[in-house]
Amino acid sequence: MEKRRKKVLVGLSGGVDSSVAACMLVRQGFEVTGLHLQLHAEGEDATRPEPMEMRISDRKEFDIPVYRFNLSGRFRREVEDYFREEYLAAHTPNPCMLCNKTVKWAGLLEAARLLDAELVSTGHYARTAFREGRHRLLAGLDPKKDQSYFLWMLSEEEIARTLFPLGEHTKQEVRELARSFGVTAAEKKESQEICFIPGDDYRSWLAASVPGLRERLEGGGILDPSGKLIGSHHGYPFYTVGQRRGLGTATGEPVYVTSIDPETNTLHTGPRSALLSTTLRVGRLNWIAFDPPAAPFEATARIRYRDTAAPCTLTPKEGGEIEVVFAEPKSALTPGQAAVFYRGEEVLGGGIITDAGPAAGKES
C-alpha cells in the first residue's frame, strides 16, 4: 500500500523564491498546492480560497493546483492602519514582520485548514529544527539573504507547521534552481519596496491617507542639543531617528534627528555621535521556543534587517518589557523597529523598541 504523501500549502507571490520553494517540495515528494494571498484587491475578504489559473513553471511536473485568498481587508486593518498609527506616534514601523504574523501565516494556516493541508511553506530564507523537544526557528545559512529577522513574531506552533525549502541556499543557487525547474519568474527582479507604498515614498502615502496632515503640522521646530531653534520642518511623522537628509538646517556641520516629540511637533537633532547608545527598552515581546526569561541572560540582537547580531545582556523589567544593553554602542536605536534576539543561529524571539537610552557616554 502506497504511503500517503503529506499535503503542503505554499504561499505563492509570483516571484522566483516562492516558485522555487514549491518546485523543491514537489521534488521532495510532497503533495503541493499553491496559495496566492490577495492583499490589495477590492471587496470583502473571502471566506475560503478560490481556484485560480497560475503556472509556476513551464514543466508539467510542476503543474500544481493554485488558489487565491482575498485578505485585503485584513491587510488594511492589520498592516496599513498599524503603519499609519506608528508614524503618527513618532515611531518607525516595519510592516513586513507584522504582515507575516497577522496576514500571511494567519491566512496560510486558515487556508490550510480549509484545504486539508497539514503543512505550510514560504520562500523565506530561514530554517527550522526540532531540538530538545522544541520546534525552533533558525537563521538562513546565507547571511546576505537571511530573513529570520522578519519572522520573530511567529509562534512555536506556527514554526512546527512550516517548511522553509530555501533556508540552506544562496540567492544565486535559487536562481540556478529556477532555471533548471523552468520557473517562469526565474529572471524576475526582486522588489525591495514596501508592497503598499508606491515608489517606496511613505511620506506621500502618509499625507494622502491622513487628509490635512501636512498643513496641520507644517512649520514645527528643529532644535539643536542645547534647545536652540535651528530650523523648521514639514511635520514630525515625515522624519525618522537617524535621518540627516531633508532637514534644511544651515549649521555648517551635519546634524541628525536624535529624537522626535509628537506632542510638540519637534525634532531634536545632534551630531552623529549623539545617535550612539548601548541601551534600549523592548516591548510587545514574543518568545518562540524559549521560555520568557526571569533573570538577566546573554544573547545577541539585531536592531534592523541588515544589522549584524551584536552581543548584549537582556534584563526583564516591569510591564513585561526587556532592557537590552549592548557590549558596544549601536547607532540610531529607533522606536518602532524590532529588536530580534539570537543565541547562535537560533531566533529566541524579539519585540518592538519602545525607547532608546541616552547617547553613549552621557548620564541618564
N, C-alpha and C positions, 0 to 999 in steps of 0.2 A: 504494500500500500504506500503510495507516494506521500511524503511528508508535506503538510500544508505550509505554503510559503507565508511568511509574515507580511502583512499589508502596511505599507508606509505611505503617508501623505506628505508630499514635498511642496513647500511653498515656492511657486514659480513667479519671478518678477518679469521674465522676458529677457533677462541678461544672461551672460555666459556662466556665471558662478552657479546659479540655481539650476540651470540646464545641465551642466556637467554633474552636479550633485545627483540629479535624477538619473542620468545615464549610468553613473557609477553604481547606484543602488540596483538598477536593472541588472547590470553585470554581476553584482553580488548575489543575485538570486531572489531579491525581494519582489513582491507584487506591488508595483509602484503606481500611484495615482497623483496627478498634479493638482494644485490649488492656486488659483490666481486671485489674490485679495484686491478688490477694487476699493481704493481709498479716496478717489477724487471724482466719484460719479454723482449724479443727481438722484433724487428719490429717497425712499425709505430704505433702511438696512434690510437685507434679505434675512429670511428666517431659516433658510437652508441653501446649500450650494446648488448651482445650476450647471448642467453640462455646457461646455463651450468648445469652439474649434481653436486649438493651439498645437502646433507641432514644434517640438524642441530640437528635432534632428531630421535630416533627410533620409535616415536609415529606418527601415521598417522595424528593426529590432527595438528601436526606442519609441515606437508609437505607443503612447500611454493615454489613458483617459484623463481629461483635464476638466476641472470645474472652476467656475467663478463664484466669488462670495463677496457681495457688496456690503462693506462695513464702513462706508464713507461717513455716515452719521456718527458712528462711534469714534472714528478718526478725528472728526472735527471737535467732538466733545472732549475726548481724552488727550489729544495731542495739540491741536491748534489752539484751543482755549487755554491750555496749560502754558503753551509757548507765549501767548499774549500776556497772560497774567503774571508770568515770571518777569518779563521785561518791564511791566508796569510796577513791579515790586523792586526794581533796580537789580535784578538778578540776570545772569546769562545762562539760559537753559540749554540743555542738549535734548532735543525732541526724539532722537533716534532710539535712545535706550528706553524711554517711556513707551514709544510705539512698539518696540519689541515685546514688552511685557503685556501691555493692555490691549493691543490690537493684533499684532502678528501671532504671538503664541496663543493668546486667548482665542483668536479666530481659527488658527490651525487645529487646536485641540477640540474646539467646538465642532468644527467640520469633520474632524477625525471620528468623533462620536457618532455623527450623523451618517458617515460613510463607512463605518465599521472598520476603521484603521487602528491598529494598535500603537503605531509609532508615527512621529512627525519628523521632518527633516528640513533643513535650510542650507543655503550656500554660504553660510558664515565660516570664516576661518577661525575655528575653535575646535576643542576636543572634549570628550568626556571620558571618565574612567570610573570603574567600580572598585573602590579600595576600602578596606577595613569596614565593610558593611554599609558604606555611604556612596551615593552617586555624586561624583564631583565634576565640576567644570574646570577645564584646563585651557591654558593659552594655546593658540595655534603655533605650530612649530616654526613657521616663517615669521620672524619678528617684524618684518616690513608689512605684513598683511594681517597679523593677529587682530581679531575683532572681539576678543573676550571682554575688553573694556565696556563694550556696549551691551553685555549680557548679564551684568551683575544683579539685575532685578529679578531674574528668573528664580523659581523655587527648585528645591531638590527634586520634587515630584515632576516638575516640567523637564528638568535635565534628564531624569530617568527615562523619559519617553522620547528623547530627542537624539537624532543621529546627525553628526557633522562630517560628511564624507570628505570635505576639503581640508580638514584640520591638519593633515600631515603633508600638505602640498604647498608649493610656492605658486604665485600667480602665473609665472611662466609655464610651469608644469600643467596648470589648469588650462591655459591657452592651448598647449600641445594636445592635451586630452580632448579638448573641444574639437579640434581639427580632426583627430582620429575618430571621434564619435559622430562626425558630420553635423555638429551642432550649428544651427542656423545663426546663432548670435556669437559665433567664435571670434569675430573681429570687432564686435561692438565695443565702443569705448565706455569706460566706467564714468559714471556721474559722481562728482564729489559734492554736489549741491544738496541742500535740504529739499526734499521732494516737493513740498508745497510752497516753496519760496521762489518765485520767478527770478532768474538771473542771480540767485543767491543774495538778493538785496532785501534783507529782513526789515530794514528801516522803511522802505516804501510799502512793504506788506503791512507792517505795523500801523503806519499812518493811514493806510486805506481801510484797515479793519477797525480802527477807533476814530471815527469822524471828529475833526476838530482838535485832535491831539497835538499836532504841530503848533497850531495857532495858540492853543491854551498854554503851552509850555515854552514857547519861543522866548529867548532872552534870559534864561537862567544864568546864574553866576558861575564863573570858573575861579577857584581860589588857589593860591599857592600855599605851601606848607605853613606859612605864618598867618594865613587867613586873609591875605590881601587879595582884592579883586583884580584879576589879570585879564579878564575877557568874559564873553558871554557865549552861550551855546544854543542849540536848537531844540532842547528838551532832553531831560535825563534818560528816557528809555532808548534813545538813539546812540548811546555810548556804553562801553564796557570797560571793566577794570583792565588796565594794561594798554589801553588804546593811546596812541600818540597822534596818528593822522587825523586831520579834520578838526583840531581844536581851535586853530586860528589865533593862537596867542603869540605875542611878539616879545618873548622874554629873552631871546638871544641864545638860549640853551634848550635842548629837547626836554619837554615835560610830558608826563604820562598821567593818565587817570589812575589815582590810587584808591579812591572810594567814591561812592555815589550816594547822595542823600535825597531820596524821593520826596520826603516831607517838605524840604525847602527848595527842591529842584536845583540842587547844587552839585557841581563836580569838584572834587578835591584832587589836586594834582601835586606832583613832585618829581624829582629826578628818578632815573631808572632804579637806583639803589633802594628807593622807597618802596618798590614792588617786592623786594625780597623779604621773606618771612619763613620762620620754621614751624609755626603753629597754626592750626585751623580747627574749627569745630565742624562736625558732620552729623546730620540728622537724617530722618527717613531711611533708617538702616535696613538692609536686608542681608541675612547670612544664608548661604546656600547649604553646604554640608558641614557647617561649623556652628557650634552652639554659641549663642550670644555671650560675649566674654564678661566675667565678673571681676576680673583683675587686669592690670596692665599687661600687655604682651608685645612681642616684637614681630614685625611684619615688613612688607614693602608696600608702597602705594603709588598709584598713578593718578594725577590730577587733571589730565586731559588725554585725548586719544593718542597723540604722538609722543607722549611723555615716556620717559624711562622709569620703570618701577624703582623707587628710592627707599632706602632703609628708614624706618620710623618706629616710634612707640605709640601704641594705641591704648588710651585710658578711658574706661567707661565714666560718664558724667551723668548729672541729673537730667531728667527729662528724656532719657533714652538716647542721648547723644554720645558721641565719641570725640575725645580730644586727640588729635594727631600731632605728634611732634617729630619733625624730620631731623635726621642727623646733620644735614646740611641745608642751608636756606634754599627755598624754591621761589620762583618768580611768578607773580600775578596769580595768587590764590584767589579764585573768582567765585563768589557766592552764586549758587545756581548750577554750577558744574558738578560733576561727580568725582568723588574720591573712591577709587576701587582698590581693594586690599588683596594682596597676594602672599602666599607662602610658597616660594619656589615657583613652579609652573601652575599651581592651583589658585583659582579665584575663590577667596574666602567669602567675599561679599563686597558691599560698598554702601554708599549713601550720598546725600546731596550736601555740598559745602554750604553751611549756614553763616559762617563768619571766619574771617582770617585774622590772625593775631597781629600784634604790632610789627613794624618793619624790623628786620634783623638788626640787633644792636641797640634797639630802643627799649626803654622800660615801659611796661603797660600801666 
